[in-house]
Every structure is written in structure tokens, then in C-alpha cells.
């Protein structure tokens, strides 16, 4: 896979789709490509985060087995650890390659550098994340209403 392929995959990810091409080029060029074999662990649940990963090929299972939830499968051009690009967090699940896979590791300092050097991209990303958060809050409200419609006070 070449640099242009990596840039194309970044551009197809919803988080990175709002970032200008030259900023994506910097991310693709400066990020670390990691090649994983089936069964390789990318990181473990509760480890401190240091950035995010874009799945370039293969698939990664996000396994939070001890929480009782089913594994979530991430395929290209999926992003693992979007919040970890912005701030230090603990990993909510163990990431395991389900098959031979390649990921692009994007260290948090690199992502912060891109946001500083490309302020228009940073603003578009802020707007996009704000819209996604508003949509998520609306979806949570709908779920809450379904689960206990009579027990929840209506917000005005």
C-alpha cells in the first residue's frame, strides 16, 4: 500500500473526511504503519491511550469480553480510538487482529500538530464532532424514552 492509498482510506473515514488533503498527507506520511498477524493484540483493555489507529486492511475485533458485550469488528477505513486522538483515556476494549491486518497508528502529538497547522480543518472537525455528539444525545434520549417512558421527566 502506498501513501496515496493511505490518504484515500483516511479521506473515507467520517472523522478524517472533513480534514483537507494536505493535512491527511501529513498524517499518512508521519503515522506508523503496523502489520498484524491474525491473533496479534494491538492493545489491551484499560491500557492508557497514546493515539488512534485507522484500519487500512483486514479487521480488528474490539473485545470487551469481561463487560458482557459482544466484540465489535472494525474494518477499513475504521478508526479505533477517536477520543484518544484528542486526550489521554483508558482503552475500553482489547483490540485483536482477526486476520492479517494493517493499521496506521496516529500518535496524539501528531494529530494535535495537524490541528494546529491546519486551523480550517480543525474548525471543520470541531463542527463535525459537535453535530455527531448532538445526534448521539438525541439517540440516547429516544432509547431512554423506549426503556422507561413514564419514569422520565420531560425536558422543556
C-alpha positions in Angstrom: 0.0 0.0 0.0 1.3 3.4 -0.9 0.9 6.9 0.6 -1.9 7.8 -1.8 -3.8 4.7 -0.8 -3.5 5.6 2.8 -4.6 9.1 2.2 -7.7 7.8 0.3 -8.6 5.5 3.2 -8.2 8.3 5.7 -10.5 10.5 3.5 -13.2 7.9 3.5 -13.3 7.8 7.3 -16.0 10.1 8.7 -13.7 11.7 11.3 -11.0 12.4 8.7 -13.3 13.3 5.8 -13.5 16.9 6.9 -9.7 17.3 7.0 -8.0 18.9 4.0 -5.9 16.7 1.7 -2.5 18.2 2.7 -3.3 17.5 6.4 -4.2 13.9 5.5 -1.0 13.6 3.7 0.9 14.7 6.8 -1.0 12.2 8.9 -0.4 9.3 6.4 3.3 10.2 6.0 4.0 10.7 9.7 1.9 7.9 11.1 3.3 4.5 11.8 2.0 1.5 9.7 1.8 -1.6 11.8 1.4 -5.0 10.2 -0.5 -7.5 12.4 -1.0 -11.3 12.1 -4.2 -12.9 13.0 -4.4 -13.0 16.8 -2.0 -10.2 17.4 -3.1 -7.8 20.2 -2.9 -4.2 19.2 -3.6 -3.0 22.8 -5.4 -4.3 25.9 -8.4 -3.0 27.7 -7.6 -0.4 30.4 -4.2 0.5 28.9 -3.6 4.2 28.7 -4.1 5.5 25.2 -1.5 7.3 23.2 -3.4 7.9 19.9 -5.7 6.3 17.4 -5.5 3.7 14.7 -7.0 3.6 11.3 -7.6 0.1 9.9 -6.1 0.0 6.4 -6.6 -3.7 5.7 -8.0 -6.7 7.4 -10.2 -6.4 10.5 -9.8 -5.8 14.2 -12.1 -7.1 16.9 -12.7 -4.8 19.8 -13.2 -7.3 22.6 -14.6 -6.1 25.9 -15.4 -9.7 27.0 -15.4 -9.1 30.7 -18.1 -6.4 30.3 -20.6 -8.8 28.8 -20.8 -7.0 25.4 -20.1 -8.7 22.0 -16.9 -7.9 20.2 -17.3 -5.0 17.7 -15.5 -5.6 14.4 -13.6 -2.7 12.8 -12.8 -2.8 9.1 -11.2 -0.3 6.7 -11.3 2.6 6.9 -12.5 2.4 10.5 -11.0 4.5 13.3 -10.1 2.9 16.6 -9.6 5.4 19.5 -11.1 8.7 18.1 -11.2 10.2 21.6 -7.6 9.1 22.2 -6.5 11.4 19.3 -7.6 14.3 21.4 -6.9 13.3 25.0 -5.5 10.6 27.1 -8.0 7.9 28.0 -8.1 4.3 29.0 -8.8 1.8 26.3 -12.3 0.4 26.7 -11.6 -2.9 25.0 -8.8 -5.2 23.8 -8.1 -4.8 20.1 -7.2 -8.1 18.4 -6.4 -8.7 14.7 -9.0 -11.2 13.3 -6.9 -11.8 10.2 -3.7 -10.4 8.7 -4.3 -6.6 9.1 -2.5 -3.3 8.6 -3.3 -0.2 10.8 -2.0 3.3 10.7 -1.1 4.4 14.2 -1.7 8.2 14.7 0.1 9.4 17.8 -1.8 12.1 19.7 1.0 14.7 19.3 0.9 14.2 15.5 -2.9 14.8 15.5 -2.5 17.9 17.6 0.2 19.2 15.3 -2.1 18.7 12.3 -4.9 20.6 14.0 -2.5 23.5 14.9 -1.0 23.6 11.4 -4.4 23.3 9.6 -6.8 25.5 11.6 -9.6 25.3 8.9 -9.5 21.5 9.2 -9.6 21.8 13.0 -12.7 24.0 12.8 -14.5 21.6 10.4 -13.6 18.7 12.7 -15.0 20.6 15.7 -18.2 21.2 13.8 -18.5 17.6 12.7 -17.8 16.3 16.2 -20.4 18.7 17.6 -23.0 17.5 15.1 -22.2 13.8 15.8 -22.5 14.5 19.6 -25.8 16.2 19.2 -27.1 13.3 17.1 -25.9 10.8 19.7 -27.6 12.7 22.5 -30.8 12.6 20.5 -30.5 8.9 20.0 -29.8 8.4 23.7 -33.0 10.3 24.5 -35.0 8.1 22.2 -33.6 5.0 23.8 -34.3 6.4 27.3 -37.9 7.1 26.2 -38.3 3.5 25.0 -36.9 1.9 28.1 -38.9 3.9 30.7 -41.3 6.4 29.0 -43.4 7.0 32.2 -40.5 7.4 34.6 -38.5 10.1 32.8 -39.4 13.7 33.4 -39.9 15.5 30.1 -37.3 18.3 29.4 -38.7 21.6 28.3 
